Amino acid sequence: MKKIYYFFAFALLILSSCNKYLDVKPKGFTIPEKVNDYRLLLNDQGLLRASAVFPDYLTDNVVSGDNADVSSSASFEYYPFVKRQLYTFAHGAVFEQGQSDIYWENAYSQLFTYNVVINNVLNAVDGTEAAKRQIWAEAKTGRAFEYLSLVNIYSAHYNGAAADKDYGVPLVLSEDVNVKYERVSVQKIYDQVKSDLEEALPYLSTTQSNPFQPVKSVSYAFLSRMYLYEGNYSEALKNAKEALKLNDKLLDYKDYTTKDKTTWGRICLKTDPLKGLPDAQTSPEVIWSRLGTSSYGSFNGECYVSSDLIETFKKELPEGAVDKRYELFYCADSSSFGAKVVRFPGRVLYAPYVEFNTGFGTPELYLIAAECEARAGNGAAAVGYLNTLRDNRIEHNKPLATTDAKQALTWTLDERRRELAFWASARLIDLKRLAVTGDLVKTIRHPLEKEVFEMQSTDPRMILPVPPKVLSINPGIPQYER
């Protein structure tokens, strides 16, 4: 285990000192040797915190509180610099000089770990070839996840006409700290993600020892998302169906209610107030579990909800029906998280207080399948997927019905917004994606007391900039102007 400790000391050193992203190899560094050493690296809890949430402060879902708000955690003055910069659509940097970008630095630290495993586990001194290949494949899946997330936050959305020219992110495939790294194109990042996933798929297990382990269903789910983002709807549909064959479970929200004077655990079973809504580790909907980053990784109680999003929850809602997502996850007009009731008439606070999965889950697969069927002209097939999801989300639901593919696509995009409203950076990515497809270009409005900040969803400020700490070391790295 001494060698593992050396490895983590080295990984921490990377975050604090770098030259061309990484610094010179220290003398104490030793590559792990045994198969179990590599398994331990992939089981590191630090790898689980892999999804950025704070970029969604750019989106049309979020409304900050007033400067001195009755709900203190939603107060604009309470927000850290990065959230204020994003919410007000500030030009230029979103992090202060010298401040860490928790997502960028965390992602590249995790990429280092995955690269160590990918490039060395096949030469482990013990273990079977099958065991080595499985660990290698799991690390490839993890690396692909990091890159698809990074490129969709720090780059323009994939556009076939420009992807080979648009700036992607730095592509790091080696643990050799002396290699020169460069910012490659969006196309090259997508090519790498696809290559990693396709190479990994044959060696992944079909059964999970825990929800954080990549298996075949994860790879299919991942490919379906990648192809959706790329606009290859036939491949996205094919892979979504393959993933659903392995897990098509949905949690029935109709079984749940809320209780007052509670934060974590405020959503509970109607029949047992001590049993909360299943989370990232226990939900049957989980295909591959990932969590928000350790900082800025949650929206709980930190923002109000736009009237635009509230209106979306009213669409396609049958008379007398209740959308349980809205009832359970949002607090309208007041909140009660302790002895004191906080009142904010006319406003709605997002506050589920559940650690949701931000990796891959069955709801996303139903939505991908529905969107792809609609785009292929199969309206009835699309609403079939929507109805399955809605039956588990809406009390007294009545099925949607249409053969009109255009109508089905509209319903699907609305359902996607409701289901994935504050899930990782999904809404930001969708706003960028739908601007490229031409389905949605909108003016995003962020009110703050008597002022309203506005920005088009096509604006380059929708792309997060390279962090100042990286620029201070690599001032020549190409950037998007924002």
VEXZAZA-774068 format. One record per residue (C-alpha): residue in three letters; x, y, z. Coordinates in steps of 0.001 Angstrom, whole numbers, plus 500000, padded with zeros to 6 digits. Each point is the difference from the previous one (the first is absolute). Layout:
NUZA  rest  east  north  up
NUZA  ala  X  Y  Z
...
END
This chain:
NUZA  rest  east  north  up
NUZA  met  500000  500000  500000
NUZA  lys  503028  502323  500392
NUZA  lys  500154  500333  496206
NUZA  ile  496368  501075  499888
NUZA  tyr  500709  502751  502522
NUZA  tyr  502887  501196  497854
NUZA  phe  497624  500108  497055
NUZA  phe  497441  502178  501772
NUZA  ala  502689  502342  501293
NUZA  phe  501068  500426  496397
NUZA  ala  496410  500603  498833
NUZA  leu  499590  502734  502605
NUZA  leu  503249  501584  498895
NUZA  ile  498603  500291  496472
NUZA  leu  497171  502184  501225
NUZA  ser  502256  502422  501840
NUZA  ser  502886  500401  497560
NUZA  cys  500123  499579  496248
NUZA  asn  501975  500713  496865
NUZA  lys  497975  499595  496817
NUZA  tyr  497210  498698  502313
NUZA  leu  502281  497531  501810
NUZA  asp  503358  500311  501731
NUZA  val  503166  497909  500126
NUZA  lys  499728  496489  501409
NUZA  pro  501048  499864  503698
NUZA  lys  502478  497421  501179
NUZA  gly  497538  498262  502316
NUZA  phe  497608  498993  497243
NUZA  thr  499445  496289  499377
NUZA  ile  497474  498474  497602
NUZA  pro  497732  497405  501691
NUZA  glu  500925  496421  499106
NUZA  lys  497181  497627  500924
NUZA  val  496488  499685  498612
NUZA  asn  498499  500845  503379
NUZA  asp  502074  503203  500116
NUZA  tyr  498236  501160  496845
NUZA  arg  496618  498905  501313
NUZA  leu  500629  502096  503102
NUZA  leu  500760  503014  497820
NUZA  leu  496671  499632  498180
NUZA  asn  498199  499546  503320
NUZA  asp  501343  503311  501322
NUZA  gln  497026  502021  501278
NUZA  gly  501483  503145  498473
NUZA  leu  499112  498701  496531
NUZA  leu  496295  499996  500842
NUZA  arg  499724  503800  500245
NUZA  ala  500048  500507  496273
NUZA  ser  497133  502275  498919
NUZA  ala  499986  503788  499844
NUZA  val  496820  501775  501104
NUZA  phe  501007  503657  500283
NUZA  pro  500079  500613  496191
NUZA  asp  496196  499781  500042
NUZA  tyr  499932  503472  501599
NUZA  leu  500109  501109  496347
NUZA  thr  496693  498340  499165
NUZA  asp  496345  500942  499743
NUZA  asn  499056  497857  503022
NUZA  val  501737  502086  502654
NUZA  val  498890  503143  501834
NUZA  ser  502124  501363  502833
NUZA  gly  498588  501488  503148
NUZA  asp  500233  503699  500786
NUZA  asn  503243  501457  501334
NUZA  ala  498763  499474  503544
NUZA  asp  497443  497260  499538
NUZA  val  497741  498419  502606
NUZA  ser  501399  496658  498849
NUZA  ser  503621  500716  500834
NUZA  ser  501634  497231  497968
NUZA  ala  498208  501268  496868
NUZA  ser  501079  503595  500639
NUZA  phe  502040  501505  497170
NUZA  glu  502412  501499  502526
NUZA  tyr  500539  496505  501423
NUZA  tyr  501081  498644  496607
NUZA  pro  503720  499495  499412
NUZA  phe  501714  501986  497237
NUZA  val  499583  497307  497342
NUZA  lys  496223  499727  500423
NUZA  arg  499590  503779  499911
NUZA  gln  502102  500201  496834
NUZA  leu  497977  497295  498289
NUZA  tyr  496608  501266  501126
NUZA  thr  500694  503543  498767
NUZA  phe  501452  498726  496689
NUZA  ala  503309  501743  500689
NUZA  his  502533  500086  497188
NUZA  gly  503433  498417  500415
NUZA  ala  501091  497830  502897
NUZA  val  497482  498480  502396
NUZA  phe  502544  499086  502689
NUZA  glu  502210  502528  501743
NUZA  gln  503738  500111  499357
NUZA  gly  501641  497199  501965
NUZA  gln  496673  498352  500841
NUZA  ser  499534  496306  499205
NUZA  asp  497423  498867  497469
NUZA  ile  498735  497037  501985
NUZA  tyr  498729  498166  496956
NUZA  trp  502922  500470  497602
NUZA  glu  502642  499128  502578
NUZA  asn  498031  497074  501389
NUZA  ala  499409  498599  496497
NUZA  tyr  503664  500151  498986
NUZA  ser  501081  498472  503295
NUZA  gln  497608  497113  499342
NUZA  leu  501220  499693  496423
NUZA  phe  503494  499494  501352
NUZA  thr  498748  497080  502100
NUZA  tyr  498186  498447  497039
NUZA  asn  503088  500396  497801
NUZA  val  502213  498267  502560
NUZA  val  497613  497031  500008
NUZA  ile  499459  499874  496220
NUZA  asn  503683  500214  499150
NUZA  asn  501332  497590  502626
NUZA  val  497444  497466  501249
NUZA  leu  500514  497597  497090
NUZA  asn  503604  499616  501208
NUZA  ala  499023  499205  503606
NUZA  val  502200  497274  501521
NUZA  asp  497060  497831  501036
NUZA  gly  496385  499321  499070
NUZA  thr  498334  498492  496957
NUZA  glu  499798  501692  496624
NUZA  ala  496230  500248  500407
NUZA  ala  500314  501762  503364
NUZA  lys  502528  502452  498598
NUZA  arg  497880  500717  496920
NUZA  gln  496897  500660  502087
NUZA  ile  501804  502581  502163
NUZA  trp  501510  501533  496846
NUZA  ala  496527  500257  498453
NUZA  glu  498502  501582  503130
NUZA  ala  502749  502629  500025
NUZA  lys  499371  500725  496313
NUZA  thr  496319  500558  500783
NUZA  gly  500908  502378  502809
NUZA  arg  502368  501937  497754
NUZA  ala  497320  500302  497327
NUZA  phe  497518  501350  502551
NUZA  glu  502401  502729  501081
NUZA  tyr  500732  501090  496445
NUZA  leu  496386  500069  498809
NUZA  ser  499087  502104  503041
NUZA  leu  502958  502360  499593
NUZA  val  499517  500611  496288
NUZA  asn  496323  500823  500456
NUZA  ile  500681  502583  502702
NUZA  tyr  503222  501670  498817
NUZA  ser  499381  499843  496231
NUZA  ala  497452  500787  497329
NUZA  his  497419  497274  499582
NUZA  tyr  500726  497375  497370
NUZA  asn  499211  501249  496508
NUZA  gly  501028  497737  497131
NUZA  ala  500806  503001  497825
NUZA  ala  502437  501501  502510
NUZA  ala  500995  497276  502484
NUZA  asp  503408  499472  498404
NUZA  lys  500767  503718  500478
NUZA  asp  498251  500899  503283
NUZA  tyr  502207  499942  503077
NUZA  gly  499466  496923  502127
NUZA  val  501976  499467  503206
NUZA  pro  503562  498817  500674
NUZA  leu  500270  496296  499142
NUZA  val  502153  498152  502542
NUZA  leu  500465  496286  499337
NUZA  ser  503260  499425  501825
NUZA  glu  501099  500115  503612
NUZA  asp  503407  501178  498759
NUZA  val  500235  503467  501523
NUZA  asn  502637  501148  497537
NUZA  val  497745  499644  496947
NUZA  lys  498813  503258  498423
NUZA  tyr  496233  500317  499982
NUZA  glu  497846  502140  497726
NUZA  arg  496391  501048  499594
NUZA  val  498640  497813  497217
NUZA  ser  496802  500297  497956
NUZA  val  496515  499021  501135
NUZA  gln  500058  497281  497327
NUZA  lys  503182  498490  501386
NUZA  ile  498518  499812  503497
NUZA  tyr  496856  498284  498667
NUZA  asp  502143  497595  497994
NUZA  gln  501933  499122  503155
NUZA  val  496824  499489  502030
NUZA  lys  498557  497721  497333
NUZA  ser  503249  498043  499699
NUZA  asp  500277  499494  503767
NUZA  leu  496392  498816  500287
NUZA  glu  500113  497627  497036
NUZA  glu  503312  498489  501106
NUZA  ala  498738  499560  503554
NUZA  leu  496583  498494  499243
NUZA  pro  501052  496365  499267
NUZA  tyr  501908  499741  503288
NUZA  leu  497447  501497  502380
NUZA  ser  498021  497761  502320
NUZA  thr  496240  499571  499693
NUZA  thr  499544  500101  503797
NUZA  gln  500888  502748  502473
NUZA  ser  501596  499483  503392
NUZA  asn  498883  503545  500868
NUZA  pro  498197  502839  498130
NUZA  phe  503290  501845  499417
NUZA  gln  501518  497208  497891
NUZA  pro  499846  500413  496206
NUZA  val  498364  497005  498292
NUZA  lys  498579  499328  496525
NUZA  ser  496756  501863  500676
NUZA  val  502100  503065  500930
NUZA  ser  501852  499877  496709
NUZA  tyr  496774  499775  497978
NUZA  ala  498461  502868  502008
NUZA  phe  503137  502044  499521
NUZA  leu  500045  499402  496233
NUZA  ser  496336  500994  499767
NUZA  arg  500761  503353  501673
NUZA  met  503103  500606  497892
NUZA  tyr  498147  499296  496742
NUZA  leu  497073  502193  501094
NUZA  tyr  502389  502902  500624
NUZA  glu  501609  499305  496636
NUZA  gly  496640  499960  498196
NUZA  asn  500321  496362  498915
NUZA  tyr  496490  499036  501067
NUZA  ser  499864  496513  498508
NUZA  glu  503079  498907  501966
NUZA  ala  498762  501767  503124
NUZA  leu  496699  498103  499778
NUZA  lys  501697  496665  499361
NUZA  asn  502227  500361  503069
NUZA  ala  497203  501314  502226
NUZA  lys  497966  496905  499157
NUZA  glu  502955  497729  500793
NUZA  ala  500464  501691  503375
NUZA  leu  496270  499736  500798
NUZA  lys  500121  496270  499278
NUZA  leu  502400  499718  502937
NUZA  asn  498163  502401  502325
NUZA  asp  496639  501648  499313
NUZA  lys  498934  500587  503621
NUZA  leu  498362  503231  501104
NUZA  leu  499208  501231  503497
NUZA  asp  496327  500798  500596
NUZA  tyr  499898  503513  501459
NUZA  lys  496302  499583  500790
NUZA  asp  501040  497994  503062
NUZA  tyr  501732  503008  501586
NUZA  thr  499112  503153  501922
NUZA  thr  501866  502667  502011
NUZA  lys  500302  500822  503687
NUZA  asp  500622  503338  501704
NUZA  lys  502931  501061  502200
NUZA  thr  502383  497801  498018
NUZA  thr  502732  500516  497435
NUZA  trp  501697  496726  499041
NUZA  gly  497258  497406  500035
NUZA  arg  497151  502488  499531
NUZA  ile  498699  497818  497135
NUZA  cys  498733  496731  501446
NUZA  leu  497667  497089  499363
NUZA  lys  496350  500726  500659
NUZA  thr  499856  496776  502000
NUZA  asp  503248  500512  501935
NUZA  pro  501355  503500  500769
NUZA  leu  503350  498489  500998
NUZA  lys  500676  498682  496497
NUZA  gly  501242  502726  497691
NUZA  leu  500047  500190  496225
NUZA  pro  502729  497642  498723
NUZA  asp  503205  501840  499136
NUZA  ala  502988  499509  497696
NUZA  gln  501000  496798  501791
NUZA  thr  496587  498392  500490
NUZA  ser  497690  501079  497168
NUZA  pro  498896  497235  497604
NUZA  glu  500306  502591  497204
NUZA  val  503785  500175  500340
NUZA  ile  502043  498597  497130
NUZA  trp  503273  501598  501025
NUZA  ser  500238  502173  503060
NUZA  arg  501967  503245  500111
NUZA  leu  499605  502917  502404
NUZA  gly  500356  503766  499866
NUZA  thr  503399  501564  500645
NUZA  ser  500943  500553  503655
NUZA  ser  499590  503785  499619
NUZA  tyr  497248  501697  497993
NUZA  gly  498541  496539  499377
NUZA  ser  496414  500543  501148
NUZA  phe  497095  502402  499514
NUZA  asn  498233  499070  503251
NUZA  gly  498371  503139  501391
NUZA  glu  502363  502226  497992
NUZA  cys  497725  501383  497312
NUZA  tyr  496424  500737  499118
NUZA  val  498398  498669  496847
NUZA  ser  499237  502016  496895
NUZA  ser  496361  500625  499112
NUZA  asp  500915  498499  496640
NUZA  leu  500824  496647  501605
NUZA  ile  496950  500143  502273
NUZA  glu  497780  500441  496938
NUZA  thr  501657  496974  498397
NUZA  phe  498757  497837  502869
NUZA  lys  496443  501062  499145
NUZA  lys  500254  498899  496370
NUZA  glu  498472  496666  498973
NUZA  leu  498731  499553  503562
NUZA  pro  496550  498343  500010
NUZA  glu  497224  501635  501991
NUZA  gly  500174  498881  503625
NUZA  ala  503492  498508  499531
NUZA  val  503033  500859  502158
NUZA  asp  503557  500023  498693
NUZA  lys  501774  498433  502951
NUZA  arg  503380  501382  498920
NUZA  tyr  498692  503512  500607
NUZA  glu  498196  499076  503198
NUZA  leu  502968  498143  501515
NUZA  phe  503051  501948  498866
NUZA  tyr  498770  503602  500168
NUZA  cys  498706  502200  502830
NUZA  ala  497362  502490  498863
NUZA  asp  499501  503209  502034
NUZA  ser  501741  498689  503132
NUZA  ser  502445  497437  501370
NUZA  ser  500248  498168  503301
NUZA  phe  503435  498431  500493
NUZA  gly  500106  500497  503759
NUZA  ala  498009  501633  502773
NUZA  lys  499555  503195  497964
NUZA  val  497742  500337  496962
NUZA  val  501537  502291  497359
NUZA  arg  497461  501716  497752
NUZA  phe  500670  501279  496477
NUZA  pro  496546  500623  498455
NUZA  gly  499768  499520  496257
NUZA  arg  503350  498245  499721
NUZA  val  501060  496359  499814
NUZA  leu  503193  498605  501570
NUZA  tyr  501775  496912  498671
NUZA  ala  500726  497843  503045
NUZA  pro  499675  496206  499639
NUZA  tyr  502915  499258  502350
NUZA  val  500745  496677  498329
NUZA  glu  503431  499053  498663
NUZA  phe  498901  499165  496488
NUZA  asn  501961  497931  497539
NUZA  thr  501714  502170  497358
NUZA  gly  501512  497170  497964
NUZA  phe  497543  497953  497943
NUZA  gly  496471  498950  500862
NUZA  thr  496973  498456  498337
NUZA  pro  497954  503262  499812
NUZA  glu  502593  501519  497673
NUZA  leu  499884  496891  497813
NUZA  tyr  496206  500211  499626
NUZA  leu  500382  503654  499018
NUZA  ile  502790  499294  497505
NUZA  ala  497967  497201  498427
NUZA  ala  496922  502237  499801
NUZA  glu  501923  502869  498407
NUZA  cys  501686  497754  497450
NUZA  glu  496725  498327  499028
NUZA  ala  498379  503418  499570
NUZA  arg  502881  501250  497864
NUZA  ala  499667  496862  497881
NUZA  gly  496319  500808  499391
NUZA  asn  498593  497383  502386
NUZA  gly  497676  502102  502169
NUZA  ala  498067  497099  501511
NUZA  ala  503173  498154  501012
NUZA  ala  501371  503184  501570
NUZA  val  496954  500579  502214
NUZA  gly  500098  496351  501020
NUZA  tyr  503325  500655  501740
NUZA  leu  498673  503268  501441
NUZA  asn  496906  498338  501431
NUZA  thr  502069  497353  501760
NUZA  leu  502035  502711  501714
NUZA  arg  497000  502253  500736
NUZA  asp  498001  497163  501567
NUZA  asn  502718  499836  502663
NUZA  arg  500161  503763  500486
NUZA  ile  496410  501276  499822
NUZA  glu  497135  499137  502335
NUZA  his  496710  499420  498106
NUZA  asn  501873  500096  496717
NUZA  lys  498301  499479  496651
NUZA  pro  502070  498769  497052
NUZA  leu  501112  502347  497263
NUZA  ala  498946  499006  496499
NUZA  thr  501166  501201  496590
NUZA  thr  501480  498752  496770
NUZA  asp  501327  503481  499216
NUZA  ala  503794  499787  500356
NUZA  lys  500395  503769  500373
NUZA  gln  497520  500070  502889
NUZA  ala  501710  496993  501569
NUZA  leu  503370  501778  499826
NUZA  thr  498560  503097  501695
NUZA  trp  498551  497854  502773
NUZA  thr  503284  498129  500372
NUZA  leu  502108  503140  500349
NUZA  asp  497578  501363  502604
NUZA  glu  500105  496696  501873
NUZA  arg  503791  500008  499856
NUZA  arg  500071  503446  501553
NUZA  arg  497687  498944  502829
NUZA  glu  501823  496754  500733
NUZA  leu  503564  501328  499754
NUZA  ala  499348  503541  501254
NUZA  phe  502820  500260  502566
NUZA  trp  501879  496845  499104
NUZA  ala  503768  500633  499616
NUZA  ser  500489  502402  497036
NUZA  ala  497287  498411  497859
NUZA  arg  497994  503164  499335
NUZA  leu  503050  502032  498978
NUZA  ile  501044  497279  497566
NUZA  asp  496459  499732  498626
NUZA  leu  499762  503748  499422
NUZA  lys  503248  499881  498019
NUZA  arg  498976  496804  498196
NUZA  leu  496522  501177  499008
NUZA  ala  501415  503267  498679
NUZA  val  502208  497934  497655
NUZA  thr  497102  497777  498869
NUZA  gly  497775  503059  499508
NUZA  asp  497302  498709  502369
NUZA  leu  500435  502764  502560
NUZA  val  501744  503378  500039
NUZA  lys  498817  502145  502878
NUZA  thr  500805  503059  502051
NUZA  ile  500933  498979  503526
NUZA  arg  498911  502542  502615
NUZA  his  501355  500174  503533
NUZA  pro  498207  502466  502288
NUZA  leu  501744  501537  503004
NUZA  glu  497844  502406  501979
NUZA  lys  499265  502849  497523
NUZA  glu  502512  498859  497381
NUZA  val  499737  497298  497336
NUZA  phe  503057  498444  498347
NUZA  glu  499434  498585  496504
NUZA  met  501952  497761  497654
NUZA  gln  499227  497966  496891
NUZA  ser  500497  496241  500289
NUZA  thr  502333  500248  496975
NUZA  asp  502362  502390  501819
NUZA  pro  503607  498768  500504
NUZA  arg  499596  500791  503711
NUZA  met  498108  496695  500145
NUZA  ile  503471  498435  499749
NUZA  leu  502014  500000  503215
NUZA  pro  503480  501478  499599
NUZA  val  503323  498362  500755
NUZA  pro  500676  500682  503705
NUZA  pro  502358  502877  500914
NUZA  lys  502402  497630  501817
NUZA  val  500484  498035  496788
NUZA  leu  500432  503189  497963
NUZA  ser  502626  501309  502411
NUZA  ile  502162  496985  499135
NUZA  asn  498930  499655  496359
NUZA  pro  499176  503527  498800
NUZA  gly  500121  498910  496352
NUZA  ile  497181  497451  500235
NUZA  pro  497287  500905  497440
NUZA  gln  496695  501173  501425
NUZA  tyr  496472  500899  499024
NUZA  glu  499325  503716  500288
NUZA  arg  497239  500577  502521
END
